[in-house]
Amino acid sequence: MIQADDLHLSNLRIERPEEPRGHDGSAEAQMLHAFQRLFEEQGGDLHHKVEDALLRAAYRHCHCNQVHTANLLGLSRNVTRSRLIAIGELVVNRRGNDARIDGERVVQLTV
């Protein structure tokens, strides 16, 4: 029969508080609590999920304005634009590459 002494377990215990320290209902405390839940529930690639969600939320908060979103997040407009394109929030047409057929007419779309 295996005894507790046979397992050589550490005496350290990990204790997780029910609520983050300083839980005062502030937005930062709520964010920390949400992070804790994500750590416990989510698998890998959490950084990209959180980053994408933050960018989407900020973009919508700024009424889809790239410059305001960039200022809010402390990023350059170019970085913000490229990230918005990468996550599918912003769709761009390349000049001269797209021709769409509308009925019998060919319509050239450029930006």
C-alpha positions in Angstrom: 0.0 0.0 0.0 1.3 3.5 -0.9 1.7 5.8 2.1 1.8 9.6 2.0 5.5 9.6 2.8 6.2 7.5 -0.3 4.9 10.3 -2.7 7.4 13.0 -1.6 4.9 15.8 -2.1 5.7 19.4 -1.4 4.3 21.1 1.6 3.5 24.2 -0.5 -0.2 25.0 -1.1 -1.5 27.3 -3.7 -4.3 29.3 -2.3 -6.4 31.4 -4.6 -8.6 34.1 -3.1 -12.2 34.2 -4.2 -11.8 37.9 -5.2 -8.7 39.7 -6.3 -7.1 41.8 -3.6 -8.5 45.3 -3.4 -11.7 44.3 -5.1 -13.5 47.6 -4.9 -15.8 47.4 -8.0 -13.5 49.6 -10.0 -13.0 48.9 -13.7 -9.4 47.8 -13.1 -10.4 45.4 -10.3 -13.1 43.9 -12.6 -10.6 43.5 -15.3 -8.2 41.7 -13.0 -11.1 39.4 -11.9 -11.9 38.7 -15.5 -8.3 37.9 -16.3 -8.3 35.4 -13.4 -11.4 33.7 -14.7 -9.8 33.6 -18.2 -6.7 32.0 -16.8 -8.7 29.3 -15.2 -11.1 28.7 -18.1 -9.2 29.3 -21.3 -6.6 27.2 -23.1 -3.7 28.6 -25.1 -3.4 31.7 -27.3 -5.0 33.8 -24.6 -2.8 36.8 -25.3 -4.1 37.1 -28.9 -7.7 36.6 -27.8 -7.4 39.4 -25.2 -5.5 41.7 -27.5 -8.1 41.2 -30.3 -11.0 41.7 -27.9 -9.4 44.9 -26.5 -8.8 46.3 -30.0 -12.4 45.5 -31.2 -13.9 47.0 -28.0 -11.8 50.2 -28.3 -12.6 50.5 -32.1 -16.3 50.3 -31.4 -16.1 52.6 -28.4 -14.5 55.2 -30.7 -17.3 54.8 -33.3 -14.9 53.0 -35.7 -12.5 55.9 -35.8 -8.9 54.6 -36.3 -7.1 57.8 -35.0 -9.2 57.9 -31.8 -8.7 54.2 -31.3 -5.0 54.6 -31.7 -4.9 57.5 -29.2 -7.0 55.6 -26.7 -4.7 52.6 -26.8 -1.4 54.5 -27.1 -0.6 53.0 -30.5 0.3 54.6 -33.8 -2.5 54.8 -36.4 -0.6 52.6 -38.7 -0.2 49.8 -36.1 -3.9 50.2 -35.2 -4.9 50.0 -38.9 -2.8 46.9 -39.6 -4.2 45.1 -36.5 -7.8 46.0 -37.4 -7.2 44.6 -40.9 -5.6 41.4 -39.4 -8.6 40.7 -37.1 -11.2 41.5 -39.8 -12.6 44.7 -38.3 -11.4 46.8 -41.2 -11.7 45.6 -44.8 -9.7 47.4 -47.5 -9.6 47.0 -51.3 -6.3 47.2 -53.0 -6.2 49.6 -55.9 -6.7 48.1 -59.3 -6.9 44.5 -58.0 -10.6 44.1 -57.5 -13.2 44.2 -60.3 -16.8 43.2 -59.2 -19.5 42.3 -61.7 -22.8 44.1 -61.0 -25.3 42.6 -63.4 -23.7 43.1 -66.8 -21.5 46.0 -65.8 -18.0 45.8 -64.4 -17.4 48.1 -61.5 -13.9 49.1 -60.4 -13.5 49.7 -56.7 -10.6 51.7 -55.4 -9.7 53.3 -52.1 
